[in-house]
Amino acid sequence: MLVTGLCFVAVTGIVRHLGTDLPAVQGAFMRFLFGLVLLAPVLLSTFRMAAVQAALPMFALRGALHTLAVSLWFYAMARIPVAEVTAIGYLNPIVVTLGAAIAFGERLAARRLMAIGVALLGAVVVLRPGLREILPGHYAQLGAAVSFGLSYLIAKRLSERIPAGAVVAMLSLTVTLGLAPLALSVWVPMRAEQMVWLALVAAFATAGHYCMTRAFAAAPMTVTQPVTFLQLVWATLLGVLVFDEAADPWVFLG
């Protein structure tokens, strides 16, 4: 999960660099299309697995949730500071932890319930509803966090009987198919530079999802999820040092 966090922060930085020049769904589509190319050799063998064929409805549901999540995330990433995107995204581990306890019967100790409560309070501190303007990017990231959390819960169940590479390959396929009509409806011409950056996004994101799926198979989600909170430190440093974003003390407090 530590490597996953580093990969996802790299994705965050590249998408922030690309800005709003591309529609959110087009950028997301290209990221998954490049990822699909990287995973093509794995995908060919994946379809022959009986376990994959039996789990196609679960893969389709995960693909739909992830399609929604990445579209919202790309939209938010181009419009609000990196640290705020990451801080609001910490609702994702809350969804995952609670969902794992409810759906999979994973043990949820009192200290973890307290951590969830503190995390929710932290999200309120970051957003400060009523004390600051809540932008569409904030709402988009809230929706992305919940959708990602539900997607990761399905990934946890799939990883129990299907290899990590196959789970990631099927995600790339289903999300690419889900995003294709949305991207084509708003398509704009792309420069070669943008294509290169999106290929890097695909490489980092694919590596991150592979590491995350391996982690899901190796340990309970209530153990792996707390590690994700280190991303806020890296994301904040990225925003301050690379994008000259102000280090909002409320974000640190949250």
C-alpha positions as CSV (number, residue, x, y, z in Angstrom):
1,M,0.0,0.0,0.0
2,L,3.0,2.3,0.5
3,V,4.0,1.9,-3.1
4,T,0.4,2.3,-4.2
5,G,0.3,5.6,-2.5
6,L,3.4,6.9,-4.2
7,C,2.1,5.8,-7.6
8,F,-1.2,7.5,-7.0
9,V,0.4,10.7,-5.9
10,A,2.5,10.6,-9.2
11,V,-0.8,10.3,-11.1
12,T,-2.2,13.2,-9.2
13,G,0.7,15.4,-10.1
14,I,0.5,14.6,-13.8
15,V,-3.2,15.1,-14.0
16,R,-2.8,18.4,-12.2
17,H,-0.1,19.4,-14.7
18,L,-2.5,18.6,-17.6
19,G,-5.1,21.0,-16.2
20,T,-8.4,21.6,-17.9
21,D,-7.2,21.5,-21.5
22,L,-8.8,18.1,-22.0
23,P,-12.4,17.1,-20.9
24,A,-12.2,15.0,-17.7
25,V,-13.8,11.9,-19.3
26,Q,-11.4,12.1,-22.3
27,G,-8.3,12.3,-20.0
28,A,-9.7,9.4,-18.0
29,F,-10.5,7.3,-21.1
30,M,-7.0,7.8,-22.5
31,R,-5.4,6.8,-19.1
32,F,-7.4,3.5,-19.2
33,L,-6.9,2.9,-22.9
34,F,-3.1,3.1,-22.4
35,G,-3.4,0.9,-19.4
36,L,-5.3,-1.6,-21.5
37,V,-2.5,-1.7,-24.0
38,L,0.1,-2.3,-21.2
39,L,-2.1,-5.2,-19.9
40,A,-3.0,-6.8,-23.2
41,P,-0.8,-9.9,-22.7
42,V,-2.4,-10.5,-19.3
43,L,-5.9,-9.9,-20.6
44,L,-5.6,-12.6,-23.3
45,S,-5.0,-15.3,-20.7
46,T,-7.4,-13.7,-18.2
47,F,-10.5,-14.5,-20.4
48,R,-9.6,-18.2,-20.3
49,M,-9.9,-18.4,-16.5
50,A,-13.1,-20.1,-15.3
51,A,-13.1,-17.9,-12.2
52,V,-13.0,-14.7,-14.3
53,Q,-15.9,-15.9,-16.5
54,A,-18.0,-16.7,-13.4
55,A,-17.3,-13.3,-11.9
56,L,-18.1,-11.2,-15.0
57,P,-21.1,-9.5,-13.3
58,M,-18.9,-8.4,-10.5
59,F,-16.3,-7.1,-13.0
60,A,-19.0,-5.2,-14.8
61,L,-20.3,-3.6,-11.6
62,R,-16.8,-2.6,-10.6
63,G,-16.2,-1.1,-14.0
64,A,-19.4,1.0,-13.8
65,L,-18.5,2.3,-10.3
66,H,-14.9,3.0,-11.4
67,T,-16.0,4.8,-14.6
68,L,-18.0,7.2,-12.5
69,A,-15.2,7.6,-9.9
70,V,-12.4,8.4,-12.3
71,S,-14.6,10.8,-14.3
72,L,-15.4,12.8,-11.1
73,W,-11.7,12.5,-9.9
74,F,-10.3,13.9,-13.2
75,Y,-12.8,16.8,-13.0
76,A,-11.9,17.6,-9.4
77,M,-8.2,17.2,-9.9
78,A,-8.1,20.0,-12.5
79,R,-10.1,22.4,-10.4
80,I,-9.2,22.3,-6.7
81,P,-5.8,22.1,-4.9
82,V,-3.9,18.8,-4.8
83,A,-4.0,18.6,-1.0
84,E,-7.7,19.2,-0.9
85,V,-8.3,16.4,-3.5
86,T,-6.2,14.0,-1.4
87,A,-7.8,15.1,2.0
88,I,-11.3,14.6,0.7
89,G,-10.3,11.4,-0.8
90,Y,-9.7,10.0,2.7
91,L,-13.4,9.3,2.8
92,N,-12.5,6.4,0.5
93,P,-10.7,4.4,3.2
94,I,-13.7,5.0,5.5
95,V,-16.1,3.5,2.9
96,V,-13.7,0.6,2.4
97,T,-13.2,-0.1,6.2
98,L,-16.9,0.1,7.1
99,G,-17.9,-1.9,4.0
100,A,-15.4,-4.6,4.7
101,A,-16.7,-4.9,8.2
102,I,-20.4,-5.1,7.0
103,A,-20.0,-7.1,3.8
104,F,-17.0,-9.4,4.7
105,G,-17.3,-9.6,8.4
106,E,-13.8,-8.2,9.0
107,R,-13.2,-7.3,12.6
108,L,-13.6,-3.6,13.4
109,A,-12.0,-2.7,16.7
110,A,-13.1,0.3,18.8
111,R,-9.9,2.1,18.0
112,R,-10.7,1.8,14.3
113,L,-14.2,3.2,14.8
114,M,-12.6,6.1,16.6
115,A,-10.2,6.6,13.6
116,I,-13.2,6.6,11.2
117,G,-14.9,9.3,13.4
118,V,-11.7,11.4,13.4
119,A,-11.4,11.0,9.6
120,L,-14.9,12.2,9.1
121,L,-14.3,15.2,11.3
122,G,-11.1,15.8,9.3
123,A,-13.1,15.9,6.0
124,V,-15.5,18.5,7.6
125,V,-12.5,20.6,8.7
126,V,-11.1,20.5,5.1
127,L,-14.4,21.5,3.5
128,R,-15.6,23.9,6.3
129,P,-19.2,24.0,5.0
130,G,-20.8,27.4,5.7
131,L,-17.4,29.0,6.3
132,R,-16.1,28.8,2.8
133,E,-17.3,28.4,-0.8
134,I,-17.8,24.7,-1.7
135,L,-16.9,24.4,-5.4
136,P,-18.1,21.8,-7.9
137,G,-14.7,20.2,-7.7
138,H,-15.3,19.5,-4.0
139,Y,-18.6,17.8,-4.7
140,A,-17.0,15.8,-7.5
141,Q,-14.3,14.5,-5.2
142,L,-16.8,13.5,-2.6
143,G,-18.6,11.4,-5.2
144,A,-15.3,10.0,-6.4
145,A,-14.2,9.0,-2.9
146,V,-17.4,7.0,-2.3
147,S,-17.4,5.4,-5.7
148,F,-13.7,4.4,-5.4
149,G,-14.4,2.9,-2.0
150,L,-17.2,0.7,-3.4
151,S,-15.0,-0.3,-6.3
152,Y,-12.2,-1.4,-4.0
153,L,-14.6,-3.5,-1.9
154,I,-15.4,-5.5,-5.0
155,A,-11.7,-5.7,-5.8
156,K,-11.1,-7.2,-2.4
157,R,-13.7,-9.9,-3.0
158,L,-12.3,-10.6,-6.5
159,S,-8.7,-10.8,-5.3
160,E,-9.6,-13.7,-3.0
161,R,-9.9,-16.1,-6.0
162,I,-8.4,-14.3,-9.0
163,P,-4.8,-13.2,-9.5
164,A,-4.0,-9.5,-9.1
165,G,-2.9,-9.0,-12.7
166,A,-6.2,-10.4,-14.0
167,V,-8.2,-8.1,-11.6
168,V,-6.4,-5.0,-12.8
169,A,-6.6,-6.1,-16.5
170,M,-10.4,-6.5,-16.3
171,L,-10.7,-3.1,-14.6
172,S,-8.8,-1.5,-17.5
173,L,-11.1,-3.3,-20.0
174,T,-14.4,-2.5,-18.3
175,V,-13.6,1.2,-17.6
176,T,-12.2,1.8,-21.1
177,L,-15.5,0.5,-22.5
178,G,-17.5,2.5,-20.0
179,L,-15.7,5.8,-20.8
180,A,-15.5,5.4,-24.6
181,P,-19.0,6.8,-25.4
182,L,-18.6,9.6,-22.9
183,A,-15.1,10.6,-24.2
184,L,-16.2,10.5,-27.8
185,S,-19.1,12.8,-27.1
186,V,-16.8,15.6,-25.9
187,W,-13.6,14.7,-27.9
188,V,-11.0,17.4,-28.6
189,P,-7.8,17.0,-30.6
190,M,-4.7,16.1,-28.4
191,R,-1.1,17.2,-28.7
192,A,1.7,14.6,-28.7
193,E,2.9,16.0,-25.3
194,Q,-0.5,15.3,-23.7
195,M,-0.4,11.8,-25.1
196,V,3.0,11.1,-23.5
197,W,1.8,12.5,-20.1
198,L,-1.4,10.3,-20.2
199,A,0.7,7.3,-21.0
200,L,2.8,8.0,-17.9
201,V,-0.5,8.3,-15.9
202,A,-1.5,4.9,-17.2
203,A,1.9,3.4,-16.2
204,F,1.8,4.8,-12.6
205,A,-1.9,4.0,-12.1
206,T,-1.7,0.5,-13.4
207,A,1.3,-0.2,-11.1
208,G,-0.6,1.3,-8.2
209,H,-3.7,-0.8,-8.8
210,Y,-1.6,-3.9,-9.1
211,C,0.2,-3.2,-5.8
212,M,-3.1,-2.4,-4.1
213,T,-4.8,-5.6,-5.3
214,R,-1.8,-7.6,-4.0
215,A,-2.2,-5.9,-0.7
216,F,-5.9,-6.7,-0.6
217,A,-5.1,-10.4,-1.1
218,A,-2.4,-10.3,1.6
219,A,-4.1,-8.6,4.5
220,P,-7.5,-7.4,5.8
221,M,-8.6,-4.1,4.5
222,T,-8.8,-2.7,8.0
223,V,-5.0,-3.2,8.1
224,T,-4.1,-1.9,4.7
225,Q,-6.2,1.2,4.6
226,P,-4.5,3.3,7.3
227,V,-1.3,3.4,5.2
228,T,-3.1,5.4,2.6
229,F,-3.2,8.4,4.9
230,L,0.5,9.0,4.1
231,Q,-0.6,10.3,0.7
232,L,-1.7,13.6,2.2
233,V,1.9,14.4,3.2
234,W,3.2,13.6,-0.3
235,A,0.3,15.3,-2.1
236,T,0.7,18.5,0.0
237,L,4.4,18.6,-0.7
238,L,3.7,18.1,-4.4
239,G,1.2,21.0,-4.4
240,V,3.6,23.4,-2.5
241,L,6.9,22.5,-4.3
242,V,5.7,21.8,-7.8
243,F,2.5,23.8,-8.3
244,D,3.1,26.7,-5.9
245,E,-0.1,26.0,-4.1
246,A,-0.5,27.6,-0.6
247,A,-0.2,25.2,2.3
248,D,-3.6,25.7,3.8
249,P,-3.3,25.1,7.6
250,W,-7.0,23.9,7.6
251,V,-6.0,21.1,5.2
252,F,-3.2,20.0,7.5
253,L,-5.5,20.1,10.5
254,G,-8.1,18.1,8.7
